[in-house]
């Protein structure tokens, strides 16, 4: 094993990625991982350190959709001059996992959050931010993207023990099986356990709303203590300092992706994620009379029968129905937009042909 390969493995490089690079006839000498994206420039990380690069004109010509552009965590192949610290990206290697959301503002596009992470750590405060429906929303997209979910319930020092116990019970009653770790940056509960769970060479993406203590946790992990976070307000809501997504390597070799707080987390096409997150409802659905049962009014619907009998929580089912409809609407709208794009492309080609004839 070459020294370069050994160093890249510390950044998450593996045999799968090596195979993908070989298929595209790319040398291991050209690969780097995206650490941050700043408008039209990318900060890349390889065995020698960090350097900046931009996407080649050819890449931009053939990859116009937002989700096709490199994001934090992606692996790219980049060309650099002998004495040039600035690179030109020609290729992106296929993602193993990803996390995306519907782009903010109602546009029928998805926004990539991060790629090639092993775990997504969903952070919720058990004081002001605890929201089971939002947690289920995050879990759907984590499962859809193929990563393993992990839940942190922060600021346990701001609630009574019985409140925390009730929240943990709600999570389990909703059929959520992901590991849940209560944590407090004040009492230090859960901090050491979290550190033990972050393994060298593995990538962990932290996501959550603003003010849940995410930045304080990241600062703790990288050894900044509390110097770069603002104090918690009187409501228990902290003010995050993260302004961009960034891949950070910890002293123990684990890799973490920090994210700014997200107020919205719109669902995109997520059939697999919904099936994986709502395991209880999905299991009941296998007993429905009709295979395409929508669980609304069909006779012989096992899900509605369980709901009527009180075996499924009403709010849990309503969130399942809402997320399912949201995913279907996005998928339909996305397909319609793709068709319009194709039709417009054909129109442009026909115009160009007519101009050549003239």
N, C-alpha and C positions, 0 to 999 in steps of 0.2 A: 504494500500500500504506500502510495506516494505521500510526502509530507503535506502537499496541498490538499489531497483527498481527506487526509486525517483531520486537517484543520476545518475543512468544509463540513465534515460530519458533525463537528461541534455546533455548526449553524443549522443543522437539520438535513444535510445532504445524505442521500441513501441510494441503495441499488436501483430502486425504481426510477429516481431522477436521473441516475447515470444512464439507464437504459433509454429514457426519453431523449436525452441529449445525443446519445449514439445514433438513434433512429433519425434524428435531424442533422446528423453529421457535424455535431458541434463538439469541440474539444472541451475537456474539463477546465482548461486554462481560461475559457471565456465566460464561465458561469459566475453568477453573483446573486445575492438575495436582496430583495427590496426592503429597506429599513424605514423609508418614509417617502411620501410623495408631496412635492411642493409645486403646485400648478404644472408647468411644463417640464419640470426637472424632477429627477428621482435620486434619492440618496441610496446608494448600494453598499452592500457589505460583503467582503470576501475574506480570504485567509490573510490578506495584507492590511486590512482595515476598511475604512469607508472612503467612497469617492462618489462624484456626481456623474449623471448621465442623462440623456434625453432619448426619446423614441425616434427611430429613423423615419424618414418620409415614407418609405415603403411599408413599414409596419402600420403607420397611421392610415395609409391608403387602403390597406386590406383589413383593418380592424377599427371600425368606426363606432361600434356600440360601446357604451361606458363599461359594461361588464367584461369586455374583451381587452381592456387596457390593464396593465400591471397595477397591482395594489400592494399594500404592505404584506409581506410574507411570501410573495411570489418569487419564483426563481426565473431569471432571465439570462440570455446569452448576449454578451456585450463586446463590442470591438473597441480597442483602445490603441492609440498610437504609442510608439516606443517611449516618447518623452511627454505623453499627454495624460494628465490625470482625469480628463473628462472623457466619458465613454458614449458610444452610440449603440442603442439596443435594437437588435434585429429579430429576436425570437423570445417568446415566453413559453416555458415548459408547462405542460398540462397540470392543472391543480388537482391535488388529491382530496382536499377538503376546502370549503369556502364558507363565508358568512356574508349574506347580503340582505338588503332591505329594499322596499319600494322607495324610490327617490322622493325626497321631500318636495312638496309643491304640487302634487297631483299629476306629475308627468308619468306616463306609462313606461318608465325605465327602472331598472334595478340599480342600486348603488352598492358596489363592493365595499365591504368593511375590512375584511382581511382574508388571507388565503394560507393554505398549508399549515394550519394549526392542528395540534393533537387534541387540545381541550379548549372549550370556551367556558370561562368562569363568569357566571351571571351574578352581578352584585346588586343586592337590594338591602336597603336599610329597614330594620324591623321597627323603626320609630315612626317616620313620616312617609316612607316610600313603599312600604309593603303592599303589594298588589298582586294577588294570585293570577288574575287575568293577564297582567303584563308579563308575569313570569312564564305562563303558558305560551304566550306569544313568542317570547325569546326562545323557549325550548323548541317550538315548532321549527324555527329557522335554523337553529343549531343542528337539530336532527336531520333536516333537509340537506344541509351542507356536508354532513358526514362526520362532523367532529363529535367528541364526547362532552356532554354538558356537566357542569359542576356549579353548585350554588353556594354563594356566600351571603349570609344574613348578618349585616354589620350593625354597629352601634347598639349592641345588646346591653350596654351600660345605661342606656336611656329608657329602657322598658323594664317592667316587673317580670320576674321569672315566669309567672303564669301566662303573661301575654306572649312571650316567646314560645312557651309550650303549646299554646293554642295555635300559633302560626305554623309551627312544625306539624301539628296534627292536620291543619288545613292542607298543607302541601302533600302529605301522604294520602289524605282522603281523596285528593284529586287524581290519584294514581301516578303521581310523579315519583320516579324511582331514582333520580339522579342524586348523588351524594350531596348533603347539605351540611355546611360548617358554620355555626354561629361564631361571630368574631367581634372583638372590640379593640379599637386602637388605644383606648384609654386604659381598660383593665388588662389588656394584652391577651385576653381569652382568644384562643384559636390561632394566634399569630404564628407560634412555633409549629403547630400542626400544618398550617398552610405552607410554611417554608419547607417542611419535610416532604410534602406532596409534590413540590416542583422539582422535576428530575432533569439532570443534564441532557442537553441535546433535544429535549422536547419543547414544543411551542405552546404557550398558553395565551389566549386572547381574553382580556378583561373587558366586559361590557356592562353598561348600566346607565341609569339616569344621572343627571347632574346632582352633585351634593351627597351621594351615598357613601362617600369615603374612599372611592376608588384611587384617587391621586395619593391620598395618605398611605394606602396599602402599597402602591407602587413605590413611593418614596422610601417606605420602610424596607421593601425588598431590595432596593438598589443601594441602601445605606445612606439616604439623604435625611433620614429621620423625619421631623415635621417642619423642616426649614422652608420647604417650598409649597406648603399648603396654608390656606387661610383658616383662621379659627372657626369652629362651629358656631353658628348663630344661635340666638335664643330659642329658635324653633327646633333646633337639632339638625338643621340642614347646613351642611358644609358647602364651601364654594370651590369647585374644581379648578385646577390650574392647567390641565391638559388642553392644548389648543390644536393638536394634530395627532394623527395616528402614527405610532412609532414602534419599531421593533427594538427591544432592549435586551442585551445579554447580561444575566446576573452573574455574580461572583462564583456561584456554584455550577455554572454552565447551563442553567435553564434559560429559555428565551421567552420573554413576555411581550405582548403587543398591548400597548396602552391606547385607549380611545377617549375622545371627548365625550361628555355626557350626551345621551341621545333622548330627546323629548318624544320623538315618534319612532316607531319601529314597524313600518308597514309591511304586510305579508305579500310575498310574490308567490309564483307557482310553488306549492309546497305539499303535494299529495303525500309523499313519503314522510315528510316531517310531521304532518298532522297524524298520520297513522302510527308513527313511532312515539309521539308525545301523548296522545289520548289512547293509551293501550287498552284501558278498561272499555271504552266505547267501541273501539275497533274490534275487540274480542266479542262483544255482544252482537256487533253488526254481522258477524259470520253466521249468526243464527236467524237472520231476517229471511222472510219468505222469498223476497226478490233480491237478486244479486246487486242490482243498481238502486237499491232502496235509498231514498234521500232522508229518511227518518223524520218525515214531516207529517204524513197522514196515511201512509200505506198500511193496508191490513197485514197482520202477521209481522209487524216490525218489532224485533226483539229489544231494540234500543228504547222505543217509546213505552213498551211494556215495563221495562226496568225503571224508566223515569216515573211512570205512573205508580209503581210499587214503592218508590222512594229509594231504590237501590243505586240510583245515580243522583248526584246533587244537581238541582235545577240550574244554578249559575254556571256550574262546570259544563253542563250540556249546552247552555246558551252560548258560552264562549267557543265551544267546539263548532257549533253551527255558524257563528259569526266568522270565525277564522276560515272555515271551509268555503263560505260564500265569498269572502274577500279574496281567497286564493283563486277561485274559479273566475271571478270578475277580472282579476289581473291577467290570468292566462288567456281569457277571451279577448280582452283589450290588447294584450301584447301581440296575439296572433293577428288581429285586425291591423295593428300598426305595422307589423312586418309585411303584410300583404300590400298595404299602401306604399311602403318603401320599395317593394319589388315592382309594383305597377309604375311608380314614379321613375325608377331606374330604367324600365323598358321604354317609357316615354322619352327620356333623355336620349337613349340610344337611337330611337327612331328619328328624333329631331336631328341628331348628328349625321345620320345616314342621308336624310333629305338635304342637308346643307352641303354634303359632299357631292351629291348628284347635281345640285345647282352650280 
